[in-house]
Amino acid sequence: MKLLSVDDARAAMLAEIAALPAESVPLAQSIGRVLAEDVTAVRDQPPFAASAMDGWAVRSADCPGALKIVGESAAGHGFAGAVGAGEAVRIFTGAAVPEGCDAVVIQEDATREGEIVRVPAVVAANFIRPAGGDFRVGAALLAKGVRIDPWRLSLAASAGRAEVSVHRRPRVALLSTGEEIVEAPAQPGPFQIYDSGVPALAAMIEGWGGAVTRAKPVRDELDAVIAALRDADADLVVTVGGASVGDHDLVRAAAGALGLSLRVESVNVRPGKPTFFGVLGDGRRLLGLPGNPASAFVCAEMFLKPILAAYQGAPTEPATITARLARELPANGSREHWMRAKLTYAEGGVTVAPYRDQDSSLVSVFAASDALMRRLAGAQAASAGSVVEVLPLGRA
């Protein structure tokens, strides 16, 4: 089988993915969705000069002095008139600064005596938030292609948006093969193991914006795998296990019976070499992941996450950073290696320590990792302190 580099394999997969149509959703339901439109400001924010403190709205030319109290301005209930010479208005945080005033004296610095307030000298515009201080009408607030999080939702809400246009969530069917796999609380047989890959992948897909459907594990029988693939109603079918070429690896043959046209036969990566990608006869896309959990998780980060991003019109390039090696490493082999690793953030920068045991079946190592460290195919031995490329995993 033809081996592609990680970058070339990802490019070949993404060439087959187009952004899904847009739909309008209530802003409150847009968390995790990707904008299909730009969000712009329809008015200034704040729309008026507002007080940043509780105190007194005054004319700086009258200060210091004893000023006549002529009214009050509260949030949502402004002072209707204009403030003249020798006058002041009681004002509260967030309230509109009355016409004629150019400063606010905080209440701690003023003394009220009945209907008079004594104030010190002030600097013009003291404690005043100017109109449009956050953003101006017509300003670009959120760009098409960004994913809505609580902070971006707040910004869209401040612009008066009740709904936003977002890309439809990609529908993903997740199928696992292998008679050695059982899911808790079922009791495993003497030669079976609990399924740790599919539950995690389902959570990843949901976290990356997909709408996932999980099928029951499929028996290692060609007709059963064909039927499961045929019945998967999705934009993208993701299989776990059965991706290699052994006697019990039936996914490629089953997909072939459904008209699979391969775009990626295999990837020159460790772990995850058996990963493949293609287009079924009816147009559905198929991503085949290895059965070993670490292999599946690494390749999900490398390929599944960018594919889901492309379906949603979001950036697809993995967001890697650079870090310094915590220990020396021997020369790498002929396959690109993405090593599970731990990051340390300190004043001198970021340090990465790859775990010594990188066996692709070790879920415990992945659970302890917060990054994948990249070693290119044929990389020479690296000393401690060398700069390497790292993909943070966004762990808490």
Residue pairs with C-beta under 8 A, 6 or more apart in sequence:
1 245
1 265
1 266
2 265
2 266
3 265
3 266
3 267
3 268
3 273
4 12
4 264
4 265
4 266
4 267
4 268
5 267
5 268
5 336
5 377
6 267
6 268
6 269
6 302
6 336
6 338
9 264
9 267
9 269
9 275
9 277
9 303
10 302
10 303
10 306
10 316
12 263
12 264
12 277
13 263
13 264
13 277
13 287
13 303
13 306
13 307
14 306
14 307
14 310
14 316
15 263
16 263
16 277
16 279
16 285
17 285
17 307
17 310
17 311
18 310
18 311
19 36
19 167
19 310
19 311
19 312
19 313
20 167
20 168
20 169
20 170
20 235
20 311
20 312
20 313
21 167
21 168
22 36
22 37
22 165
22 166
22 167
22 168
23 165
23 166
23 167
23 168
24 163
24 164
24 165
24 166
25 33
25 163
25 164
25 166
26 162
26 163
27 153
27 156
27 157
27 161
27 162
27 163
27 164
28 153
30 148
30 153
30 156
30 164
30 166
31 148
31 149
31 150
31 153
32 147
32 148
32 149
32 207
32 209
33 147
33 148
33 164
33 166
33 167
33 169
33 209
33 312
34 145
34 146
34 147
34 148
34 166
34 167
34 209
34 309
34 312
34 313
34 314
35 142
35 143
35 144
35 145
35 146
35 147
35 148
35 164
35 165
35 166
35 313
36 144
36 165
36 166
36 167
36 313
37 144
37 164
37 165
38 140
38 142
38 143
38 144
39 140
39 141
39 142
39 155
39 156
39 159
39 161
39 164
40 138
40 139
40 140
40 141
40 159
41 135
41 136
41 137
41 138
41 139
41 141
41 159
42 137
42 159
42 160
43 137
43 160
44 131
44 132
44 135
44 136
44 137
45 132
45 133
45 134
45 135
45 158
45 159
46 129
46 131
46 132
46 133
46 134
47 131
48 78
48 96
48 97
48 131
49 96
49 97
49 128
49 129
49 130
49 131
50 94
50 95
50 96
50 97
50 128
50 129
50 131
51 57
51 73
51 91
51 92
51 93
51 94
51 95
51 97
51 104
51 127
51 128
51 129
52 93
52 104
52 127
52 128
52 129
53 93
53 104
53 106
53 107
53 127
54 91
54 92
54 93
54 106
54 107
55 91
55 104
55 105
55 106
55 107
55 109
55 110
55 127
56 67
56 88
56 89
56 90
56 91
56 104
56 105
56 107
56 110
56 117
56 119
57 73
57 79
57 83
57 88
57 89
57 90
57 91
57 97
57 98
57 101
57 103
57 104
58 67
58 83
58 88
58 89
58 101
58 103
58 104
58 105
58 119
58 122
59 83
59 85
59 87
59 100
59 101
59 102
59 103
60 102
60 103
60 122
60 123
60 124
60 126
61 85
62 85
62 86
62 87
62 88
63 103
63 105
63 119
63 120
63 121
63 122
64 118
64 119
64 120
64 121
65 86
65 118
65 119
66 113
66 116
66 117
66 118
67 86
67 87
67 88
67 116
67 117
67 118
67 119
68 86
68 87
68 88
68 115
68 116
69 87
69 88
69 89
69 90
69 112
69 115
69 116
69 117
70 81
70 83
70 87
70 88
70 89
71 79
71 80
71 81
71 89
71 90
71 98
72 79
72 89
72 90
72 91
73 79
73 89
73 90
73 91
73 92
73 95
73 96
73 97
73 98
74 91
74 92
74 95
75 92
75 93
75 94
75 95
76 95
77 95
78 95
78 96
78 98
79 89
79 91
79 96
79 98
81 98
81 99
82 98
82 99
82 100
83 89
83 98
83 99
83 100
83 101
84 100
88 105
88 117
88 119
89 98
89 101
91 97
91 98
91 104
97 104
97 128
102 124
102 125
102 128
103 122
103 123
103 124
103 125
103 126
103 127
103 128
104 126
104 127
104 128
105 119
105 120
105 122
105 126
105 127
106 127
109 119
109 120
110 117
110 118
110 119
110 120
111 117
111 118
112 118
134 158
135 141
135 159
141 155
141 156
141 159
142 152
142 155
142 156
144 313
145 313
145 314
145 315
146 152
146 314
147 209
147 312
147 314
148 156
148 164
148 166
156 164
166 312
167 311
167 312
167 313
169 209
169 210
169 211
169 312
170 209
170 210
170 211
170 235
170 236
170 308
170 311
170 312
171 210
171 211
171 213
171 233
171 234
171 235
171 236
172 205
172 210
172 211
172 212
172 213
172 234
172 235
172 236
172 237
172 238
172 308
173 212
173 213
173 215
173 232
173 233
173 234
173 236
173 237
173 238
174 198
174 201
174 202
174 205
174 212
174 213
174 214
174 215
174 238
174 240
175 215
175 218
175 228
175 229
175 232
175 237
175 238
175 239
175 240
176 195
176 197
176 198
176 215
176 217
176 218
176 239
176 240
176 241
176 291
177 217
177 218
177 219
177 220
177 225
177 239
177 240
177 241
177 242
177 250
177 251
177 291
178 217
178 220
178 241
178 242
178 248
178 291
179 192
179 217
179 219
179 220
180 191
180 192
180 193
181 192
181 193
181 194
181 195
181 217
181 241
181 291
182 188
182 189
182 192
182 193
182 194
182 195
182 217
183 194
183 195
183 198
183 199
183 217
184 194
188 194
195 217
196 293
196 363
197 240
197 241
197 291
197 292
197 293
197 296
197 297
198 214
198 217
198 240
200 293
200 297
201 238
201 240
201 289
201 296
201 297
201 300
201 304
202 212
202 214
204 297
204 300
204 304
204 305
205 212
205 238
205 304
205 308
206 212
208 304
208 305
208 308
208 309
209 308
209 309
209 312
209 314
210 236
210 308
210 311
213 232
213 233
213 234
215 228
215 231
215 232
218 224
218 225
218 228
220 242
220 248
220 250
221 250
222 250
222 253
222 254
222 257
225 242
225 250
225 251
225 253
225 254
226 254
226 257
226 258
228 254
229 237
229 239
229 251
229 254
229 255
229 258
229 280
229 286
230 258
232 284
234 284
235 284
235 285
235 311
236 284
236 285
236 286
236 287
236 307
236 308
236 311
237 280
237 284
237 285
237 286
237 287
238 286
238 287
238 288
238 289
238 304
239 251
239 286
239 287
239 288
239 289
240 289
240 290
240 291
240 296
241 249
241 251
241 289
241 290
241 291
242 248
242 249
242 250
242 251
242 252
242 288
242 291
243 249
243 251
243 252
243 274
243 275
243 276
243 288
243 289
243 290
243 291
244 274
244 290
245 252
245 274
249 274
251 288
252 260
252 276
252 288
255 278
255 280
255 286
255 288
258 280
258 281
258 282
259 280
259 281
259 282
260 278
260 279
260 280
260 281
260 286
261 278
261 279
261 280
261 281
262 276
262 277
262 278
263 277
263 278
263 279
264 275
264 276
264 277
264 278
265 276
266 273
266 274
266 275
266 276
267 273
267 275
267 299
268 334
268 335
268 336
268 377
269 275
269 298
269 299
269 302
269 335
269 336
269 337
269 338
270 333
270 335
270 336
270 337
270 338
271 290
271 292
271 294
271 295
271 298
271 299
271 338
271 358
271 360
272 289
272 290
272 295
272 296
272 298
272 299
272 302
272 360
273 290
273 335
274 288
274 290
274 295
275 287
275 288
275 289
275 290
275 295
275 299
275 303
276 287
276 288
277 285
277 286
277 287
277 288
277 303
278 285
278 286
279 285
279 286
280 286
285 307
287 303
287 304
287 307
289 295
289 296
289 299
289 300
289 304
290 296
290 299
290 360
292 360
292 361
293 360
293 361
293 363
293 366
294 340
294 358
294 359
294 360
294 361
294 362
294 363
294 365
294 366
295 360
297 366
298 338
298 340
298 372
301 318
301 338
301 372
301 391
301 393
302 318
302 338
305 318
306 316
306 317
306 318
307 316
309 315
309 316
310 316
318 391
319 391
319 392
320 374
320 389
320 390
320 391
321 350
321 389
321 390
321 391
321 392
322 350
322 387
322 388
322 389
322 390
323 343
323 349
323 350
323 351
323 352
323 371
323 373
323 387
323 388
323 390
324 349
324 350
324 351
324 352
324 384
324 385
324 386
324 387
324 388
325 351
325 352
325 353
325 382
325 383
325 384
325 385
325 386
325 387
325 388
326 344
326 351
326 352
326 353
326 384
327 353
327 384
328 381
328 382
328 383
328 384
329 354
329 375
329 381
329 382
330 381
331 378
331 379
331 380
331 381
332 375
332 376
332 377
332 378
332 379
333 377
333 378
334 377
334 378
335 377
336 374
336 375
336 376
336 377
337 358
337 374
337 375
338 372
338 373
338 374
338 375
338 391
339 354
339 355
339 358
339 372
339 373
339 374
339 375
340 354
340 355
340 358
340 365
340 366
340 368
340 369
340 371
340 372
340 373
341 352
341 353
341 354
341 355
341 369
341 370
341 371
341 372
341 373
341 390
342 352
342 353
342 355
342 368
342 369
342 370
342 371
343 350
343 351
343 352
343 370
343 371
343 390
343 392
344 350
344 351
344 352
344 353
350 390
352 371
352 373
352 388
352 390
354 373
355 365
355 368
355 369
357 365
358 365
359 365
369 393
369 395
370 392
370 393
370 395
371 390
371 391
371 392
371 393
372 390
372 391
372 393
373 388
373 389
373 390
373 391
374 388
374 389
374 390
374 391
375 382
375 388
382 388
